[in-house]
Amino acid sequence: MKHAIYTSFGILFIMASSCSDFLEENLEGSYSSATFYKTEAHAQLALAGVYNATSFVSTDNKLWVFGDVASDDAIKGGGAGDQIDIQFIDEFNYNRSNGVLDRIWKQYYEGIARANYLLYYGDGINMNKDLKDRILGEAKFLRAYFYFNLVNIFGDIPLKTNPPINDTEVNKPKSSAASIYEQIEKDLKDAAAVLATSYTGQDVGRVTKGAAWGLLAKAQLFQQKWTEVLSTIGLIENLGIYRLQDVYKNNFLDSTQNNAESLFEIQHLSKQAPKLGSYLNQYFSPAKDNGYFFNTPTQNFIDEFEKTAGSVYDPRLDYTVGRAGQKWINGENFDPTWSPTGFLQKKHVQPKLQEPIIGDASINYVYLRYADILLMKAEALNENNNTAQALVPLNQVRKRARESYLHDRSLPGFGTVPLGLLPDVSSVSQQTIRNAIRHERRVELGFEFHRYFDLIRYGKDAAEAALAGIGFSFSKNQGRFLIPQSELDTNPAIKE
């Protein structure tokens, strides 16, 4: 499927950046809207362009800065003064001219523009109807994905559902976050109605019905629509195709990706021209491997992991983080001097022997997996006053983590779960279970670019407690970031 999505992407073509409002005629490259969107091949190529905007093939997609670095899980890392705009985000001491804000805005609105072109013109293509419906459904899912990230980074933003066919469509005022979520939900429901349950062969990795329902459940969760979350997750469970992997780390290895735990992961493919590999491994690798050692874990994150009376840690810690006394991904002893905090994260770093060119990794970014679905279900049940029922999915996630000892031969003491490791949670107090679920999300989903967004949706008290002492104030924009100056300069419809 990596091949199917990305082949021939290099010739694209007509997509306008969301902030470019100074052109009054069709933007043209190798094609224009007058000559493109005429054949099935055009539709497939256009869809490849939408998928490509989700990827980490360049340095522009810095979702990790907002999800991890802005949170209590990580600091910028890297060399002193390197990528200073990331440091300003880390310290909440940025302005609208910050390059990280500018790049993520343009990256995701470019993806929205590509989806809008395909949805606007694609329906008129004379081709197999089922294939057309699937392609348009994938485009709607991807548009929803871009909007979900944007609304959680920036809050109220322009809502664009058509290409820039006139001045009105180019310059859009801000819409409320509630309106953005309404469009997200509509797109995901439309997508789920036409997408397949699963794909095989080269189509493995395409957006599926389960992915659409999974992101829909996440959008509902962020709006605290607890009953709707449970209903949507019920649809996912009824598919009967998702399960937790026996070994947690298999979600983050090139050889075991696109597995039965994955609902949606962003595909990467190394050694291609144009480049289709992930840049994240260079961002996060140590300098000895020509990496920049950014997004470094904090001691606070390490301390979140449970350990037994005999000091055996939750195995997810060493699956997620490199630390002193443990092996790094290449098999050598981890050296804490590789990082300004003494730790590096592992989930997006590929072993050196597997990767001929740093910054061109074949590791996918796993955005949504079944463990997240189970924790959403636990949260929705608990918030819906079904605390006893919430324990079931919560403890499923903990059971998988501790039973890695029964399946991973590399763990010391393989074959026996260490005494007292990650016992089932048994409290019936709603607040205790709320805290337990939040803890579990942090350690289970660590460095998957979700933590900051979780903190903000938890509310003022939780966010300010986690982010105390670094200039963060929840009352300032409710934890959302400022719309970049470049957009204000080119879009007079936005009033700030």
C-alpha positions as CSV (number, residue, x, y, z in Angstrom):
1,M,0.0,0.0,0.0
2,K,2.9,2.3,0.6
3,H,3.8,1.8,-3.0
4,A,0.2,2.3,-4.1
5,I,-0.3,5.6,-2.3
6,Y,2.9,7.3,-3.0
7,T,3.9,6.2,-6.5
8,S,4.3,9.2,-9.0
9,F,3.5,11.8,-6.3
10,G,6.3,14.0,-7.5
11,I,4.4,15.5,-10.4
12,L,1.7,17.2,-8.3
13,F,0.6,20.0,-9.5
14,I,-2.3,22.4,-8.8
15,M,-2.7,22.7,-5.1
16,A,-3.0,26.2,-3.6
17,S,-1.7,27.0,-0.1
18,S,-4.4,28.0,2.2
19,C,-2.9,31.4,2.8
20,S,-2.3,32.4,-0.8
21,D,-5.0,34.8,-1.7
22,F,-3.2,37.1,-4.2
23,L,-3.8,35.0,-7.3
24,E,-7.0,35.5,-9.2
25,E,-6.5,32.8,-11.8
26,N,-6.2,29.0,-11.6
27,L,-2.9,27.9,-10.2
28,E,-1.1,25.7,-12.6
29,G,1.9,23.3,-12.5
30,S,2.1,20.2,-14.6
31,Y,-1.7,20.2,-14.6
32,S,-4.5,22.7,-14.0
33,S,-8.1,22.0,-12.9
34,A,-9.1,22.3,-16.5
35,T,-6.9,19.3,-17.6
36,F,-6.8,17.3,-14.4
37,Y,-9.5,15.2,-12.6
38,K,-10.5,13.6,-15.9
39,T,-9.5,9.9,-15.3
40,E,-9.3,7.2,-12.7
41,A,-5.5,7.7,-12.7
42,H,-5.9,11.4,-12.0
43,A,-8.1,10.6,-9.0
44,Q,-5.6,8.1,-7.6
45,L,-2.8,10.6,-8.1
46,A,-4.7,13.4,-6.4
47,L,-5.5,11.1,-3.5
48,A,-1.8,10.3,-3.2
49,G,-1.2,14.0,-2.8
50,V,-3.6,14.2,0.1
51,Y,-2.0,11.2,1.9
52,N,1.4,12.8,1.3
53,A,0.4,15.9,3.3
54,T,0.0,13.7,6.4
55,S,3.5,12.4,6.2
56,F,6.8,13.3,7.9
57,V,8.9,13.2,4.7
58,S,10.1,16.8,5.3
59,T,10.8,19.0,8.3
60,D,7.6,20.9,7.9
61,N,5.3,18.5,9.8
62,K,6.1,19.2,13.4
63,L,3.1,17.7,15.0
64,W,5.4,16.3,17.6
65,V,6.3,19.7,18.8
66,F,2.7,20.4,19.8
67,G,1.9,16.9,21.0
68,D,5.1,16.2,23.0
69,V,7.4,19.1,23.4
70,A,4.6,21.5,24.5
71,S,3.6,18.9,27.2
72,D,5.3,17.7,30.4
73,D,6.6,14.6,28.6
74,A,9.4,16.3,26.7
75,I,11.7,19.3,26.2
76,K,13.0,20.5,22.9
77,G,16.4,18.8,23.3
78,G,18.9,19.2,20.6
79,G,21.9,21.5,20.6
80,A,21.6,24.9,22.4
81,G,20.1,27.4,20.1
82,D,19.2,24.8,17.5
83,Q,15.7,25.2,16.2
84,I,15.0,28.1,18.6
85,D,11.4,28.4,17.5
86,I,10.7,25.0,19.0
87,Q,12.3,26.2,22.3
88,F,9.9,29.2,22.3
89,I,6.9,26.8,21.9
90,D,8.4,24.6,24.7
91,E,8.5,27.7,27.0
92,F,5.2,29.2,25.8
93,N,7.2,32.3,25.0
94,Y,6.5,32.5,21.2
95,N,4.9,35.1,18.9
96,R,2.9,34.8,15.7
97,S,6.0,34.8,13.6
98,N,7.2,31.5,15.0
99,G,8.2,29.3,12.2
100,V,6.8,26.1,13.8
101,L,3.3,27.6,13.9
102,D,3.7,28.8,10.3
103,R,4.8,25.4,9.0
104,I,2.1,23.3,10.7
105,W,-0.6,25.7,9.6
106,K,0.6,25.6,5.9
107,Q,1.2,21.8,6.0
108,Y,-2.3,20.9,7.1
109,Y,-4.2,23.5,5.2
110,E,-2.3,22.4,2.1
111,G,-3.6,18.9,2.8
112,I,-7.2,20.3,3.2
113,A,-6.8,22.2,-0.1
114,R,-5.7,19.0,-1.9
115,A,-8.7,17.1,-0.4
116,N,-11.1,19.9,-1.4
117,Y,-9.9,19.9,-5.0
118,L,-10.4,16.1,-5.2
119,L,-13.8,16.2,-3.5
120,Y,-15.0,19.2,-5.7
121,Y,-13.9,17.8,-9.1
122,G,-13.6,14.1,-8.4
123,D,-17.3,13.3,-8.3
124,G,-17.5,14.2,-12.0
125,I,-14.9,11.7,-13.1
126,N,-16.2,8.9,-15.3
127,M,-14.9,5.8,-13.4
128,N,-16.0,2.8,-11.4
129,K,-18.5,4.1,-8.8
130,D,-17.4,1.9,-5.9
131,L,-13.8,3.0,-6.5
132,K,-14.8,6.6,-6.8
133,D,-16.8,6.4,-3.6
134,R,-13.8,4.9,-1.8
135,I,-11.4,7.5,-3.0
136,L,-13.7,10.4,-2.0
137,G,-14.3,8.7,1.3
138,E,-10.5,8.5,2.0
139,A,-10.2,12.2,1.1
140,K,-13.0,13.1,3.6
141,F,-11.3,11.1,6.3
142,L,-8.0,12.8,5.6
143,R,-9.6,16.3,5.6
144,A,-11.1,15.4,9.0
145,Y,-7.7,14.3,10.3
146,F,-6.1,17.7,9.2
147,Y,-9.0,19.6,10.8
148,F,-8.8,17.6,14.0
149,N,-5.2,18.5,14.5
150,L,-5.6,22.1,13.5
151,V,-8.6,22.7,15.8
152,N,-6.7,21.2,18.7
153,I,-3.6,23.3,18.0
154,F,-5.3,26.6,17.2
155,G,-8.9,26.5,18.3
156,D,-11.3,28.6,16.2
157,I,-10.0,28.5,12.6
158,P,-11.2,29.0,9.0
159,L,-13.4,26.2,7.7
160,K,-12.8,25.5,4.0
161,T,-14.7,22.8,2.2
162,N,-14.2,24.0,-1.4
163,P,-11.1,24.8,-3.4
164,P,-10.4,28.5,-3.9
165,I,-12.7,28.9,-6.9
166,N,-13.5,32.5,-6.0
167,D,-12.5,35.2,-3.5
168,T,-15.1,34.0,-1.0
169,E,-13.6,30.6,-0.9
170,V,-10.1,31.9,-0.6
171,N,-10.5,34.3,2.3
172,K,-12.5,32.6,5.1
173,P,-13.1,34.1,8.5
174,K,-12.6,31.9,11.6
175,S,-15.3,29.4,12.4
176,S,-16.0,28.2,16.0
177,A,-14.3,25.0,17.2
178,A,-17.8,23.6,17.5
179,S,-18.4,24.2,13.7
180,I,-15.1,22.6,12.9
181,Y,-16.0,19.5,14.9
182,E,-19.4,19.3,13.2
183,Q,-17.6,19.1,9.8
184,I,-15.2,16.6,11.2
185,E,-18.0,14.3,12.3
186,K,-19.8,14.7,9.0
187,D,-16.8,13.8,7.0
188,L,-16.0,10.8,9.1
189,K,-19.5,9.4,9.0
190,D,-19.6,9.9,5.3
191,A,-16.2,8.1,5.0
192,A,-17.2,5.2,7.2
193,A,-20.3,4.6,5.0
194,V,-18.2,3.8,1.9
195,L,-14.8,2.5,3.1
196,A,-13.9,-1.1,3.4
197,T,-13.3,-2.9,6.6
198,S,-9.8,-3.9,5.6
199,Y,-7.5,-4.0,2.6
200,T,-4.9,-6.5,1.4
201,G,-1.8,-6.4,-0.8
202,Q,-0.6,-3.0,-1.9
203,D,-3.7,-1.4,-0.4
204,V,-2.8,-2.4,3.2
205,G,-2.5,0.9,5.1
206,R,-5.3,2.7,3.3
207,V,-7.9,4.4,5.5
208,T,-10.6,1.9,6.5
209,K,-14.0,2.0,8.1
210,G,-12.5,1.3,11.5
211,A,-10.1,4.2,11.1
212,A,-13.0,6.5,10.3
213,W,-15.0,5.3,13.3
214,G,-11.8,5.5,15.5
215,L,-11.2,9.1,14.6
216,L,-14.9,9.9,15.1
217,A,-14.8,8.4,18.6
218,K,-11.8,10.5,19.3
219,A,-13.5,13.7,18.1
220,Q,-16.5,12.8,20.2
221,L,-14.3,12.2,23.2
222,F,-12.7,15.6,22.9
223,Q,-16.2,17.1,22.9
224,Q,-17.2,15.0,26.0
225,K,-20.0,13.2,24.1
226,W,-19.6,10.2,26.2
227,T,-22.6,8.2,25.1
228,E,-21.8,8.8,21.4
229,V,-18.2,7.7,22.1
230,L,-19.4,4.4,23.4
231,S,-21.8,3.9,20.5
232,T,-19.1,4.5,18.0
233,I,-16.6,2.3,19.7
234,G,-19.3,-0.4,19.7
235,L,-19.2,-0.2,15.9
236,I,-15.4,-0.7,16.0
237,E,-15.7,-3.7,18.3
238,N,-18.4,-5.3,16.2
239,L,-16.0,-5.5,13.3
240,G,-14.1,-8.1,15.3
241,I,-10.7,-7.4,13.6
242,Y,-8.8,-5.3,16.1
243,R,-6.8,-6.6,19.0
244,L,-3.8,-5.7,21.2
245,Q,-0.5,-7.0,20.1
246,D,1.1,-9.5,22.5
247,V,4.2,-7.4,22.6
248,Y,3.8,-3.6,23.0
249,K,6.9,-2.7,21.0
250,N,5.6,-4.5,17.9
251,N,3.5,-1.4,17.2
252,F,6.7,0.6,16.4
253,L,8.9,-1.7,14.4
254,D,9.2,-1.6,10.6
255,S,8.8,-5.4,10.5
256,T,5.5,-5.5,12.4
257,Q,3.6,-2.4,11.4
258,N,0.1,-2.3,10.0
259,N,-0.8,-5.0,12.4
260,A,-4.2,-5.9,14.0
261,E,-3.8,-3.2,16.7
262,S,-3.5,-0.4,14.1
263,L,-6.5,1.6,13.0
264,F,-4.6,4.3,11.2
265,E,-0.9,4.8,10.6
266,I,0.8,7.2,8.2
267,Q,2.9,5.2,5.8
268,H,6.6,5.9,5.0
269,L,8.8,4.2,2.5
270,S,12.6,4.6,2.4
271,K,15.0,4.8,-0.6
272,Q,12.5,6.4,-3.0
273,A,12.7,9.3,-5.4
274,P,11.1,11.6,-4.6
275,K,11.8,11.0,-0.9
276,L,9.0,9.2,0.9
277,G,10.8,8.1,4.1
278,S,10.2,9.5,7.6
279,Y,12.4,12.4,8.8
280,L,11.6,11.7,12.4
281,N,14.4,9.2,12.9
282,Q,16.9,12.0,12.2
283,Y,15.1,14.4,14.5
284,F,15.1,12.0,17.4
285,S,18.4,10.0,17.0
286,P,21.6,10.8,19.0
287,A,24.3,12.9,17.4
288,K,26.6,9.8,17.1
289,D,24.1,8.6,14.4
290,N,23.9,12.0,12.7
291,G,20.7,12.8,14.6
292,Y,19.5,16.0,16.2
293,F,18.3,14.4,19.5
294,F,15.2,16.6,19.7
295,N,12.0,15.8,21.7
296,T,13.8,14.4,24.7
297,P,11.9,12.7,27.5
298,T,11.7,14.4,30.9
299,Q,12.5,12.9,34.3
300,N,8.8,13.6,35.1
301,F,7.8,11.3,32.3
302,I,10.1,8.5,33.4
303,D,8.7,8.8,37.0
304,E,5.2,8.2,35.7
305,F,6.0,4.5,35.1
306,E,5.1,2.1,37.8
307,K,7.6,-0.4,39.2
308,T,7.4,-3.3,41.6
309,A,8.8,-3.5,45.1
310,G,11.8,-5.2,43.5
311,S,12.3,-2.2,41.1
312,V,11.0,-4.0,38.0
313,Y,9.6,-1.3,35.8
314,D,6.5,-1.3,33.6
315,P,8.1,-2.8,30.4
316,R,6.6,0.1,28.3
317,L,9.3,2.4,29.8
318,D,12.2,0.7,28.1
319,Y,10.2,0.1,24.9
320,T,9.6,3.8,24.8
321,V,12.8,5.4,26.2
322,G,16.5,4.9,26.0
323,R,18.1,5.3,29.5
324,A,21.2,4.5,31.5
325,G,21.7,0.8,32.1
326,Q,19.6,-0.3,29.1
327,K,20.3,-1.1,25.5
328,W,19.8,1.4,22.7
329,I,18.0,0.3,19.5
330,N,21.3,-0.6,17.8
331,G,22.2,-3.0,20.6
332,E,24.9,-0.8,22.3
333,N,24.6,0.4,25.9
334,F,22.7,3.7,26.1
335,D,24.8,6.7,27.0
336,P,22.9,9.3,28.9
337,T,25.3,12.0,27.6
338,W,23.6,11.6,24.2
339,S,20.7,13.7,25.5
340,P,20.4,16.9,27.6
341,T,17.9,15.1,29.9
342,G,19.7,11.7,30.0
343,F,16.9,10.1,27.9
344,L,15.9,9.6,24.3
345,Q,12.7,8.3,22.9
346,K,12.7,5.2,20.7
347,K,9.3,4.9,18.9
348,H,10.3,6.8,15.8
349,V,13.9,5.8,15.6
350,Q,15.1,3.0,13.2
351,P,18.2,0.9,13.9
352,K,21.2,2.2,12.0
353,L,21.8,-1.1,10.3
354,Q,18.3,-1.1,8.8
355,E,18.5,2.5,7.6
356,P,21.0,3.4,4.9
357,I,20.2,7.1,5.0
358,I,19.4,9.0,8.2
359,G,16.2,10.9,7.8
360,D,14.7,8.4,5.4
361,A,13.1,5.8,7.7
362,S,10.5,3.3,6.7
363,I,8.8,3.4,10.1
364,N,5.2,4.5,10.0
365,Y,3.7,7.0,12.4
366,V,1.0,5.1,14.3
367,Y,-1.7,7.7,14.9
368,L,-4.5,5.6,16.2
369,R,-4.4,2.1,17.7
370,Y,-6.7,-0.2,19.6
371,A,-5.1,0.5,22.9
372,D,-6.2,4.1,22.5
373,I,-9.7,2.9,21.6
374,L,-9.9,0.9,24.8
375,L,-8.7,3.8,26.9
376,M,-11.3,6.0,25.3
377,K,-14.0,3.5,26.1
378,A,-12.8,3.3,29.7
379,E,-12.9,7.1,30.0
380,A,-16.3,7.4,28.4
381,L,-17.8,4.7,30.7
382,N,-16.3,6.3,33.8
383,E,-17.5,9.8,32.9
384,N,-20.9,8.3,32.1
385,N,-21.0,7.0,35.7
386,N,-20.3,3.4,34.7
387,T,-17.1,3.2,36.7
388,A,-17.2,-0.5,37.4
389,Q,-17.5,-1.2,33.7
390,A,-14.7,1.2,32.9
391,L,-12.3,-1.1,34.7
392,V,-12.6,-3.8,32.0
393,P,-11.0,-1.9,29.1
394,L,-8.5,-0.1,31.4
395,N,-7.3,-3.4,32.8
396,Q,-7.0,-5.0,29.3
397,V,-4.4,-2.4,28.4
398,R,-2.5,-3.0,31.7
399,K,-2.7,-6.8,31.2
400,R,-1.1,-6.6,27.8
401,A,1.7,-4.4,29.2
402,R,2.6,-6.8,32.0
403,E,2.2,-9.9,29.9
404,S,4.9,-8.7,27.5
405,Y,7.0,-10.9,29.8
406,L,5.2,-13.9,28.5
407,H,5.9,-13.1,24.9
408,D,9.1,-11.0,24.5
409,R,12.2,-13.2,24.9
410,S,14.4,-10.1,25.2
411,L,13.0,-9.2,28.6
412,P,15.0,-10.4,31.6
413,G,13.0,-13.1,33.4
414,F,11.1,-13.9,30.2
415,G,8.3,-16.5,30.8
416,T,7.1,-15.1,34.2
417,V,5.3,-11.9,35.0
418,P,7.3,-10.2,37.8
419,L,5.4,-10.3,41.1
420,G,3.3,-7.2,41.7
421,L,3.8,-5.7,38.2
422,L,0.9,-3.6,36.9
423,P,-1.8,-5.2,38.9
424,D,-5.4,-4.7,37.8
425,V,-7.0,-1.5,39.0
426,S,-9.9,-2.3,41.4
427,S,-11.2,1.0,42.8
428,V,-14.8,2.0,42.3
429,S,-14.2,5.7,42.9
430,Q,-14.9,7.7,39.8
431,Q,-12.1,10.2,40.5
432,T,-9.6,7.5,41.3
433,I,-10.4,5.8,38.0
434,R,-10.3,9.1,36.2
435,N,-6.8,9.5,37.4
436,A,-5.9,5.9,36.6
437,I,-7.1,6.3,33.0
438,R,-5.1,9.6,32.6
439,H,-2.0,7.9,34.0
440,E,-2.5,4.9,31.6
441,R,-2.9,7.2,28.6
442,R,0.3,8.9,29.4
443,V,2.4,5.8,29.7
444,E,0.7,3.8,27.0
445,L,0.6,6.5,24.4
446,G,3.8,8.3,25.4
447,F,5.7,10.0,22.5
448,E,2.9,9.3,20.0
449,F,2.1,13.1,19.9
450,H,-1.1,13.1,22.0
451,R,-0.1,14.2,25.5
452,Y,-0.5,18.0,25.2
453,F,-3.9,17.7,23.6
454,D,-5.1,15.4,26.3
455,L,-3.9,17.9,29.0
456,I,-5.8,20.7,27.4
457,R,-9.1,18.7,27.1
458,Y,-8.7,17.6,30.8
459,G,-9.2,21.3,31.7
460,K,-7.5,24.2,33.5
461,D,-6.5,22.4,36.7
462,A,-4.9,19.4,35.1
463,A,-3.1,21.4,32.4
464,E,-1.7,24.0,34.8
465,A,-0.6,21.4,37.3
466,A,1.3,19.4,34.6
467,L,2.8,22.5,32.9
468,A,3.6,24.6,36.0
469,G,6.7,26.7,35.9
470,I,7.2,27.0,32.2
471,G,5.1,30.1,31.3
472,F,1.9,28.2,30.6
473,S,-1.5,29.8,31.4
474,F,-4.7,28.0,30.5
475,S,-6.7,31.2,30.6
476,K,-4.5,32.5,27.7
477,N,-6.3,31.1,24.6
478,Q,-7.6,28.1,26.6
479,G,-4.3,26.4,25.8
480,R,-4.5,27.0,22.1
481,F,-1.8,28.5,20.0
482,L,-1.9,31.8,18.1
483,I,-2.8,31.8,14.4
484,P,0.5,32.6,12.5
485,Q,1.2,36.1,11.3
486,S,1.6,34.9,7.7
487,E,-2.1,33.8,7.7
488,L,-3.3,37.1,9.2
489,D,-1.2,39.0,6.5
490,T,-2.8,37.2,3.6
491,N,-6.3,36.5,4.9
492,P,-8.1,39.8,5.8
493,A,-11.2,37.9,6.8
494,I,-9.6,36.7,10.0
495,K,-10.2,39.2,12.7
496,E,-7.9,39.0,15.8
